[in-house]
Amino acid sequence: LPHPDRPPSPVNVTVTQLKANSATVSWDVPEGDVVIGYAILQQRQDGQMQRFIREVNTTTRACVLWDLAEDADYVIQVQSIGLHGESQASQRVHFRTLRETDRLPANSSSQGDITMEGLDTDRQLQTGEIIIVVAVLLMWAAVIALFCRQYDIIKDNDSNNNKEKTKPSSEHSTPERPSGGLLRSK
């Protein structure tokens, strides 16, 4: 069967892993045609930004769109690149990025979106780390305060003990004048 000049358009174009600044586009390629790459036209609906992504020598059927504006409408179309040219563009797919604040609630709705959960745990970690640092500092402060207190008590005890110890020992010991002299000089 002679190949048509251009491969058929990609089908089932879907947008997944939608976040504030990125999204993943995936699609299927009809069987039977040699597809050596893809091209994606991404456009903001207000016409502010257009991007053309083209990858050749790949059998990938997905692509991450990055650097998107949050809370903005986008339209994408995907083309297959074959040996004899590019397909017609797929149907236009519209999607809207999330607001930054939408990330946390989206996480709780069990979307099974690993990367999204990863981002959120990072954010929680940062506050967690701060709490840990503060806790550690407080602990150190407490330890140092305790140590100083203990140290003062020990010092007091030591000086008291020395006074108490030296007196009886000098009384009970045989009166040797050199040691007696030393004690008095102290």
ABEGO torsion letter per residue (X at the ends): XBBBABBBBBBGBBBBGBBAABBBBBBBBBBGBBBAEBBBBBBBAAGABBBBBBBBGBABABBBBBGBBBGBBBBBBBBBBBAAEBBBBBBBBBBBBBBAAAAAAAAAAGAGBAAAAAAAAAAAAAAAAAAAAAAAAAAAAAAAAAAAAAAAAAAAAAAAAAAAAAAAAAAABBBBAAAAAAAAAX
